Amino acid sequence: QVQLVESGGGLVQPGGSLRLSCAVSGRTVRWSVVSWFRQGPGRERESVAAIRPSGGNTYYADSVKGRFTISRDNDRNTVHLQMNSLKPEDTAVYYCNVGGGWPPDSQDFRSWGQGTQVTVSS
């Protein structure tokens, strides 16, 4: 069974940066599509970024292109999301998941980790 532990969230001012991590067990990230999603207050969960297993092709939502970068640490079976130039509208609980289709769709998944809260506010 896949277990997902997200970390790295916090409170940051607009324009700031955070680096989220997702520790994965029960599945090898090297051979899987890994995705980040977020759910803001009163909003549905939406895809943010994803990375393919072979070639490392990436997907980014239009709202985060040029600001967020997804990466994979195969040795630690961990996936990261570097978030720069953060905006108040980036405030959400961020989740990762493993597997699923391309582009990523939250409907592909039945179980989730606890997520990590990101709050962008002055």
C-alpha positions, 0 to 999 in steps of 0.5 A: 500500500502506498504511503505519502507524507508531505512536508515543508509547508508554512506561512510565507509572505507574497513573493517568498519561496517554499520547498515541499517534500513528499516521502513515498513508500510502497511505490518507487517514484523512479518508475511512476508518474508523481503529481502535486495537487492543492486544495484551497479554501472552498475550492476543489482539489486541482492539479499543480505539477507532475513528472513522468518516470522516463525522460522526466517530462513535466506538467504544470498548471498554467497558474504556476508555470514559471514559478513552481518546479517539480523534481524527483530524488530517486535515491530517497524515493521523494518528490519535491515542489519548489515554489517561488514568487508565491502569491496569496492565491497559492494558499492551499493544502498541498498533496502529492500522489503516485501513479494516475494518468497524464495529465494528472487528475485528482479523480484517479486517486482513492487515497491521499496523505495528510497534505501540508498547509501553505499560507501566503499572506503579509 
